[in-house]
Amino acid sequence: MRRSGLFWLFLTPVLLWLVLLIVLPHLDLLILSFRTKSGWSLDNYHSFFIEPIYWLTFVRTAIYSILTTALTLALSLPVAFYITKLCRPGVRGFLMVLLLLPFWVSELVRVYGWMILLRESGVINYFLLQLGIIHQPIEMLYNDVTMIMGLVYTSMLFMVVPLVSVMESLDNSLIEAAYDLGASKLCIWRTIIIPHCKPGITSGAIVVFMLVLGNYLTPNLMGGKNSLWFTEQIYNQFIASFNWNQGAAFGFLLLVLSSAIIWIGLKLTRQGLGEVAS
């Protein structure tokens, strides 16, 4: 009975947090999404499919989110491998602190830092002009490449951390044996490292994909008016148009469609949520 009392003592705050701050607000938004001026209907969801700007923006957002996740994974794999297998144990903690350091400040500050570097009167253009490489400033902001770069930068930590955790359990003797048997580096990555890191890759990809898909700040600031990110459509419905019913419907459509994309990814990798979470 003592153990049961302690269990409920620690579980109660978690349940209250989930119910009061997540479940109830989402239920309220779900009910709101079915309401219209004339009563209850599916008009708020129907407008998503009949207006090309809405569903094309979501498709664009989903494709760029998948691309950003893939680029983040490609950059994070060698970083995690170097931290866990190549650097000295004393340096490993220092490198992890360097990865965490940018996240000690707000995302808004980090994004504005990139804007100061990349704008026409920014630091990079200044040095390029001084060195004579260019003769007039280049507009590096407000395009898809810069936006994706900013999204990769703001989400890379969430891919590196799960990769580091799974790579630490990889036996170094397997890699050494593969080298001794004449395997190439590409073959070792393909047959040993990546299969071992599959749970970390999947969990990191899910987190990064969801963060990028629901990101509003970075696409709006670095992508500019032409970013066409779906969260901006939701923001416009809630704030600009003050159409909470439509905004709630778009929010739930984003949740359902993103969950469907994650489910497809899990099926393609033949993994389950329980395996990834563990």
C-alpha positions as CSV (number, residue, x, y, z in Angstrom):
1,M,0.0,0.0,0.0
2,R,2.9,2.3,0.7
3,R,4.3,1.7,-2.8
4,S,0.9,2.3,-4.3
5,G,0.5,5.5,-2.4
6,L,3.9,6.8,-3.6
7,F,3.1,5.7,-7.2
8,W,-0.1,7.8,-7.2
9,L,1.7,10.7,-5.4
10,F,4.2,11.0,-8.2
11,L,1.7,10.2,-11.0
12,T,-0.9,12.7,-10.0
13,P,1.0,15.8,-11.1
14,V,1.8,14.2,-14.5
15,L,-1.9,13.3,-15.0
16,L,-3.0,16.7,-14.0
17,W,-0.5,18.3,-16.4
18,L,-1.6,16.0,-19.3
19,V,-5.4,16.5,-18.7
20,L,-5.5,20.2,-17.9
21,L,-2.9,21.5,-20.3
22,I,-3.1,19.0,-23.2
23,V,-6.2,16.9,-23.3
24,L,-8.9,19.4,-22.3
25,P,-7.6,22.3,-24.6
26,H,-7.3,20.0,-27.5
27,L,-10.8,18.6,-26.9
28,D,-12.1,22.2,-26.8
29,L,-10.4,23.0,-30.1
30,L,-11.8,19.9,-31.6
31,I,-15.3,20.8,-30.7
32,L,-14.6,24.4,-31.9
33,S,-13.4,23.1,-35.3
34,F,-16.9,21.6,-36.0
35,R,-18.8,24.8,-35.2
36,T,-19.9,27.3,-37.8
37,K,-22.2,30.2,-37.8
38,S,-25.1,28.0,-39.0
39,G,-24.4,25.2,-36.4
40,W,-22.4,22.0,-36.6
41,S,-20.8,21.0,-39.9
42,L,-17.6,19.9,-41.7
43,D,-17.4,23.2,-43.6
44,N,-14.2,24.2,-41.8
45,Y,-12.5,21.0,-42.9
46,H,-14.0,21.1,-46.4
47,S,-12.5,24.5,-47.1
48,F,-9.0,23.0,-46.7
49,F,-9.6,20.8,-49.7
50,I,-11.4,23.2,-52.0
51,E,-8.9,26.0,-51.6
52,P,-5.7,25.1,-53.4
53,I,-3.6,27.6,-51.4
54,Y,-4.3,25.6,-48.2
55,W,-3.5,22.0,-49.2
56,L,-0.7,23.1,-51.5
57,T,0.9,24.9,-48.6
58,F,0.6,21.9,-46.5
59,V,2.1,19.6,-49.1
60,R,5.0,22.1,-49.5
61,T,5.5,22.2,-45.8
62,A,5.5,18.4,-45.5
63,I,8.0,18.0,-48.3
64,Y,10.4,20.6,-46.9
65,S,10.0,19.1,-43.4
66,I,11.0,15.7,-44.7
67,L,13.9,17.3,-46.6
68,T,15.0,19.2,-43.5
69,T,14.8,16.0,-41.4
70,A,17.0,14.1,-43.9
71,L,19.6,16.9,-44.0
72,T,19.6,17.1,-40.2
73,L,20.2,13.3,-40.1
74,A,23.0,13.5,-42.6
75,L,24.8,16.2,-40.6
76,S,24.1,14.6,-37.2
77,L,25.4,11.1,-38.0
78,P,29.1,12.0,-38.4
79,V,28.9,14.5,-35.4
80,A,27.5,11.8,-33.1
81,F,30.0,9.2,-34.3
82,Y,32.9,11.6,-33.7
83,I,31.7,12.4,-30.2
84,T,31.1,8.8,-29.2
85,K,33.9,6.9,-31.0
86,L,36.7,9.2,-32.0
87,C,37.2,12.0,-29.5
88,R,38.8,11.5,-26.0
89,P,36.4,10.9,-23.1
90,G,37.5,14.2,-21.5
91,V,36.6,16.2,-24.7
92,R,33.2,14.4,-25.1
93,G,31.5,16.4,-22.4
94,F,32.9,19.7,-23.7
95,L,31.6,18.9,-27.2
96,M,28.2,18.1,-25.8
97,V,28.2,21.4,-24.0
98,L,29.0,23.2,-27.3
99,L,26.0,21.5,-28.9
100,L,23.8,22.6,-26.0
101,L,25.2,26.2,-25.8
102,P,23.1,27.7,-28.6
103,F,19.9,26.4,-27.0
104,W,20.6,28.3,-23.8
105,V,19.1,31.4,-25.5
106,S,15.7,31.9,-27.2
107,E,15.1,30.6,-30.7
108,L,14.2,34.2,-31.6
109,V,17.6,35.4,-30.6
110,R,19.3,32.6,-32.6
111,V,17.3,33.3,-35.7
112,Y,18.0,37.0,-35.5
113,G,21.7,36.1,-35.2
114,W,21.5,34.4,-38.6
115,M,19.6,37.3,-40.0
116,I,22.3,39.7,-38.9
117,L,24.9,37.5,-40.6
118,L,23.0,37.0,-43.9
119,R,21.2,40.3,-44.6
120,E,22.4,42.7,-47.3
121,S,24.2,44.9,-44.7
122,G,25.3,41.9,-42.6
123,V,28.6,40.6,-41.6
124,I,29.1,38.1,-44.5
125,N,28.3,40.6,-47.2
126,Y,30.6,43.1,-45.5
127,F,33.6,40.8,-45.7
128,L,32.9,39.7,-49.2
129,L,32.8,43.3,-50.3
130,Q,36.0,44.1,-48.5
131,L,37.8,41.2,-50.1
132,G,36.5,42.2,-53.5
133,I,34.8,38.9,-54.1
134,I,31.5,40.7,-54.8
135,H,30.8,44.2,-56.0
136,Q,27.3,44.7,-54.5
137,P,25.6,43.1,-51.6
138,I,23.8,39.8,-52.1
139,E,20.4,39.1,-50.6
140,M,20.9,35.8,-48.8
141,L,17.7,35.9,-46.8
142,Y,14.0,35.2,-47.6
143,N,14.5,32.1,-49.8
144,D,13.9,28.4,-49.3
145,V,17.6,27.5,-49.0
146,T,18.2,29.9,-46.1
147,M,14.9,28.8,-44.5
148,I,15.9,25.2,-44.6
149,M,19.4,26.0,-43.2
150,G,17.8,27.8,-40.3
151,L,15.4,24.9,-39.6
152,V,18.4,22.4,-39.6
153,Y,20.3,24.7,-37.2
154,T,17.4,25.0,-34.8
155,S,16.6,21.3,-34.7
156,M,20.0,19.6,-35.0
157,L,20.4,19.0,-31.3
158,F,17.2,16.9,-31.2
159,M,18.8,14.5,-33.7
160,V,22.3,14.4,-32.2
161,V,21.3,13.5,-28.7
162,P,19.4,10.2,-29.5
163,L,22.1,9.2,-32.0
164,V,24.8,9.7,-29.3
165,S,22.8,7.6,-26.8
166,V,22.5,4.6,-29.2
167,M,26.1,4.9,-30.6
168,E,27.5,4.6,-27.1
169,S,26.2,1.1,-26.9
170,L,27.8,0.1,-30.2
171,D,30.7,-2.3,-29.6
172,N,33.9,-0.9,-31.1
173,S,35.2,-4.4,-31.7
174,L,32.6,-4.8,-34.4
175,I,34.0,-1.9,-36.3
176,E,37.6,-3.0,-35.8
177,A,36.7,-6.5,-37.0
178,A,35.1,-5.1,-40.1
179,Y,38.2,-3.0,-40.9
180,D,40.4,-6.1,-40.4
181,L,38.3,-8.1,-42.8
182,G,38.7,-5.4,-45.5
183,A,35.4,-3.7,-45.3
184,S,35.2,-0.1,-46.7
185,K,34.0,2.8,-44.6
186,L,30.8,3.0,-46.6
187,C,30.1,-0.7,-46.0
188,I,30.7,-0.4,-42.3
189,W,28.3,2.5,-42.1
190,R,25.7,0.6,-44.1
191,T,25.9,-2.8,-42.5
192,I,27.0,-2.0,-38.9
193,I,26.6,1.6,-37.7
194,I,23.3,2.6,-39.3
195,P,21.4,-0.7,-38.5
196,H,22.5,-0.4,-34.9
197,C,21.4,3.3,-34.7
198,K,18.0,2.6,-36.3
199,P,16.0,3.3,-33.1
200,G,17.9,6.5,-32.5
201,I,17.5,7.6,-36.1
202,T,13.8,6.9,-36.0
203,S,13.2,8.7,-32.7
204,G,15.3,11.7,-33.7
205,A,13.6,11.9,-37.1
206,I,10.2,11.9,-35.5
207,V,11.1,14.7,-33.1
208,V,12.8,16.8,-35.7
209,F,10.0,16.3,-38.2
210,M,7.3,17.3,-35.8
211,L,9.3,20.3,-34.6
212,V,10.0,21.5,-38.2
213,L,6.5,20.9,-39.4
214,G,5.0,22.9,-36.5
215,N,7.7,25.6,-36.6
216,Y,6.4,29.2,-37.2
217,L,9.2,31.5,-36.2
218,T,12.1,30.4,-38.4
219,P,10.1,30.0,-41.7
220,N,8.4,33.4,-41.1
221,L,11.6,35.3,-40.3
222,M,14.1,33.6,-42.6
223,G,11.7,32.6,-45.4
224,G,9.9,35.9,-45.5
225,K,6.5,36.4,-47.1
226,N,7.2,33.7,-49.7
227,S,7.8,31.0,-47.1
228,L,4.2,29.6,-47.4
229,W,4.5,27.5,-44.2
230,F,1.3,25.9,-43.1
231,T,1.6,27.2,-39.5
232,E,1.4,30.7,-41.0
233,Q,-2.0,29.7,-42.4
234,I,-3.1,28.6,-38.9
235,Y,-1.8,31.8,-37.4
236,N,-3.6,33.9,-39.9
237,Q,-6.9,32.2,-39.2
238,F,-6.5,32.6,-35.4
239,I,-5.0,36.1,-35.2
240,A,-5.4,37.9,-38.5
241,S,-8.9,36.7,-39.5
242,F,-10.0,35.9,-35.9
243,N,-11.6,32.8,-37.3
244,W,-10.9,30.3,-34.5
245,N,-13.2,27.6,-35.9
246,Q,-11.2,27.5,-39.1
247,G,-7.9,27.8,-37.3
248,A,-8.8,24.9,-35.0
249,A,-9.7,22.7,-38.0
250,F,-6.4,23.5,-39.7
251,G,-4.6,22.7,-36.5
252,F,-6.2,19.3,-36.2
253,L,-5.6,18.6,-39.9
254,L,-2.0,19.3,-39.3
255,L,-2.0,16.9,-36.4
256,V,-3.7,14.1,-38.3
257,L,-1.7,14.4,-41.5
258,S,1.6,14.7,-39.6
259,S,0.7,11.6,-37.6
260,A,-0.1,9.8,-40.8
261,I,3.3,10.7,-42.3
262,I,5.0,9.4,-39.1
263,W,3.0,6.2,-39.2
264,I,4.1,5.6,-42.8
265,G,7.7,6.2,-41.8
266,L,7.5,3.7,-39.0
267,K,5.9,1.1,-41.4
268,L,8.7,1.7,-44.0
269,T,11.4,1.2,-41.3
270,R,9.5,-1.7,-39.8
271,Q,9.6,-0.3,-36.3
272,G,7.0,0.4,-33.6
273,L,6.5,3.4,-31.3
274,G,7.4,1.2,-28.3
275,E,10.7,0.1,-29.9
276,V,11.6,3.7,-30.8
277,A,10.7,5.1,-27.3
278,S,12.8,2.5,-25.5
